[in-house]
Amino acid sequence: MLTVDQRGSRRSADRVPAALSALSGVPTVLRFERTAGDEFQGVLDDPAVVVDVVRRLVRAGTWSIGIGAGPVQTPLPGSTRAGAGPAFIAARSAVDAAKRRPVRVAVRGAVTEAASDAQAVLTALAALVERRSDQAWEAIALVEDGRTQAQAAAELGVTRQAVGQRLSAGLWEVERDLWPTAARLLARAVG
C-alpha cells in the first residue's frame, strides 16, 4: 500500500494527474487514484513492484512516499479511496513520517523491525536515485531497455567506456543489488 503526497503543492502545479498517468501500467490490486487534494494511493501486492514505483517517484523528485506493509480489509472495494485495514493506517503514518525525512520515503508495517530495515534500504536507494546525473539516467535507460553497452554507446554517440563510466558513476549496479533486498524486507514487514 502506498500513500504519496506532492511536496510543495501550494507553490507548484498539480502533478498528481501526470503521476497517475505514468503509473497507469503498474500492476496493482487497487489502482492508483487521487484520494485528497495533492495525494494519491494505490494497493500493490508485489514488493518488487513497490520498489520500482518508489524509484520512479523519487526520480520525479516531487513526492513524499509512505509505504504501509500489512493486510487490507477484504472484500476489496472497487476504489482505493474506499479501502481500509492495517496497510492503509500504516501508509498514512509512513507518509506523515516521510514528510519529515531528508529523503522523503518511509515504511511502516506489521513487523516493525523489517519495516525499519526496508526503510533503511529504500532510503539508500532513494538517495542514490536523487543524486544521479542525466547522463547516467540516459545510459541506464538504454541498458535497462535491453541494449548492450556498445549499442547504448552508439545511440548516445559516446564510447562504450563512457557508457560504463556513466553506469558506474550512477551506481547502477549498487542499485540493482539493493532492489531485491528492499523487496524481501518489504515482504517480511507485512507479517
C-alpha positions as CSV (number, residue, x, y, z in Angstrom):
1,M,0.0,0.0,0.0
2,L,1.4,3.4,-1.0
3,T,0.2,6.8,0.1
4,V,2.0,9.5,-1.9
5,D,1.8,13.3,-1.3
6,Q,3.1,16.1,-3.5
7,R,5.7,18.2,-1.9
8,G,5.3,22.0,-2.2
9,S,1.9,21.7,-3.9
10,R,0.8,25.1,-2.8
11,R,3.7,26.6,-4.7
12,S,3.7,24.5,-7.9
13,A,1.3,22.9,-10.4
14,D,-0.7,19.9,-9.6
15,R,1.4,16.9,-10.5
16,V,-1.0,14.2,-9.5
17,P,-2.6,13.6,-12.9
18,A,0.9,13.1,-14.6
19,A,1.9,10.7,-11.9
20,L,-1.3,8.7,-12.2
21,S,-0.8,8.5,-15.9
22,A,2.8,7.4,-15.5
23,L,1.8,4.7,-13.1
24,S,-1.3,3.5,-15.0
25,G,0.5,0.4,-16.3
26,V,1.8,-0.7,-12.9
27,P,0.1,-4.0,-11.8
28,T,-2.0,-3.2,-8.7
29,V,-4.6,-4.8,-6.5
30,L,-6.4,-1.4,-6.4
31,R,-5.3,1.1,-8.9
32,F,-3.6,4.4,-8.0
33,E,-6.1,7.2,-7.6
34,R,-6.3,10.6,-6.1
35,T,-7.6,10.4,-2.6
36,A,-7.5,14.0,-1.5
37,G,-6.0,17.2,-2.8
38,D,-2.4,16.6,-3.8
39,E,-2.3,13.0,-2.6
40,F,-2.8,9.6,-4.2
41,Q,-2.9,6.0,-3.1
42,G,-2.6,2.5,-4.6
43,V,-2.6,-1.0,-3.3
44,L,0.0,-3.4,-4.6
45,D,0.8,-6.9,-3.6
46,D,4.2,-7.4,-5.2
47,P,7.1,-5.9,-3.1
48,A,9.3,-5.7,-6.2
49,V,6.7,-3.5,-7.9
50,V,6.6,-1.3,-4.9
51,V,10.4,-0.8,-5.1
52,D,10.0,0.1,-8.8
53,V,7.2,2.6,-8.1
54,V,9.4,4.2,-5.3
55,R,12.3,4.5,-7.8
56,R,10.0,6.2,-10.3
57,L,8.5,8.6,-7.8
58,V,11.9,9.5,-6.2
59,R,13.3,10.2,-9.7
60,A,10.4,12.7,-10.3
61,G,11.6,14.5,-7.1
62,T,8.3,16.0,-6.0
63,W,6.8,13.3,-3.7
64,S,6.7,12.2,-0.1
65,I,6.2,8.4,-0.2
66,G,4.6,6.3,2.5
67,I,4.6,2.6,2.3
68,G,2.3,0.6,4.5
69,A,3.1,-3.1,4.7
70,G,0.2,-5.2,6.1
71,P,-3.2,-6.6,5.3
72,V,-6.1,-4.7,3.8
73,Q,-9.7,-5.3,4.6
74,T,-11.5,-7.7,2.4
75,P,-13.6,-8.0,0.4
76,L,-11.8,-5.3,-1.6
77,P,-13.8,-2.3,-2.6
78,G,-14.0,-1.1,-6.2
79,S,-11.9,2.0,-5.3
80,T,-8.7,2.7,-3.4
81,R,-10.4,5.6,-1.7
82,A,-12.9,3.1,-0.1
83,G,-10.1,0.8,1.2
84,A,-9.4,0.1,4.8
85,G,-7.2,-2.0,7.0
86,P,-3.8,-2.0,8.7
87,A,-1.9,-1.3,5.5
88,F,-3.9,1.9,5.0
89,I,-3.2,3.1,8.5
90,A,0.5,2.2,8.2
91,A,0.8,4.0,4.9
92,R,-0.8,7.2,6.4
93,S,1.7,7.0,9.3
94,A,4.5,6.4,6.8
95,V,3.7,9.4,4.5
96,D,3.5,11.7,7.5
97,A,6.9,10.4,8.6
98,A,8.3,10.7,5.1
99,K,7.5,14.4,5.1
100,R,9.9,14.9,8.0
101,R,12.8,12.9,6.5
102,P,15.6,14.3,4.3
103,V,15.0,11.5,1.8
104,R,11.2,11.5,1.6
105,V,10.5,7.8,1.9
106,A,9.2,6.0,5.0
107,V,7.9,2.5,5.7
108,R,5.6,1.3,8.4
109,G,4.5,-2.3,8.8
110,A,3.1,-5.1,10.8
111,V,6.7,-6.3,11.6
112,T,8.4,-3.2,12.9
113,E,12.0,-4.3,12.6
114,A,11.5,-5.5,9.0
115,A,9.7,-2.2,8.1
116,S,12.6,-0.2,9.6
117,D,15.1,-2.3,7.7
118,A,13.1,-1.8,4.5
119,Q,13.0,1.9,5.1
120,A,16.8,2.0,5.5
121,V,17.4,0.2,2.2
122,L,14.8,2.3,0.4
123,T,16.3,5.4,1.8
124,A,19.7,4.4,0.4
125,L,18.1,3.6,-2.9
126,A,16.3,6.9,-2.9
127,A,19.4,8.9,-2.0
128,L,21.3,7.2,-4.9
129,V,18.5,7.9,-7.4
130,E,18.1,11.5,-6.3
131,R,21.8,12.3,-7.0
132,R,22.1,10.5,-10.3
133,S,23.1,12.7,-13.3
134,D,21.0,13.0,-16.5
135,Q,23.9,11.3,-18.4
136,A,23.8,8.3,-16.1
137,W,20.0,8.1,-16.5
138,E,20.4,8.1,-20.3
139,A,22.8,5.2,-20.2
140,I,20.7,3.3,-17.6
141,A,17.5,3.7,-19.6
142,L,19.1,2.2,-22.7
143,V,20.8,-0.7,-20.8
144,E,17.6,-1.5,-18.9
145,D,15.7,-1.4,-22.2
146,G,17.9,-4.3,-23.3
147,R,20.7,-2.7,-25.2
148,T,24.3,-3.7,-24.7
149,Q,26.7,-1.1,-23.5
150,A,28.1,-1.0,-27.1
151,Q,24.6,-0.4,-28.5
152,A,23.9,2.3,-25.9
153,A,27.2,4.0,-26.7
154,A,26.3,4.1,-30.4
155,E,22.9,5.5,-29.7
156,L,24.4,8.1,-27.4
157,G,27.3,9.0,-29.6
158,V,29.9,8.1,-27.0
159,T,32.4,5.3,-26.4
160,R,31.4,2.0,-24.7
161,Q,33.8,3.0,-21.9
162,A,31.9,6.3,-21.5
163,V,28.6,4.3,-21.1
164,G,30.4,2.1,-18.5
165,Q,31.6,5.2,-16.7
166,R,28.1,6.6,-16.6
167,L,26.7,3.4,-15.2
168,S,29.4,3.2,-12.6
169,A,29.1,6.9,-11.6
170,G,25.3,6.4,-11.4
171,L,25.9,3.4,-9.1
172,W,23.5,1.4,-11.2
173,E,24.9,-2.0,-10.1
174,V,24.6,-1.0,-6.5
175,E,21.0,0.0,-7.1
176,R,20.3,-3.3,-8.8
177,D,21.8,-5.2,-5.8
178,L,19.6,-3.3,-3.4
179,W,16.3,-3.9,-5.3
180,P,15.7,-7.5,-4.2
181,T,16.9,-6.7,-0.7
182,A,14.3,-4.0,-0.4
183,A,11.6,-6.2,-1.8
184,R,12.4,-9.1,0.6
185,L,12.3,-6.7,3.5
186,L,9.0,-5.2,2.5
187,A,7.6,-8.7,2.2
188,R,8.8,-9.5,5.7
189,A,7.3,-6.3,7.0
190,V,3.8,-7.5,6.1
191,G,3.9,-10.1,8.8
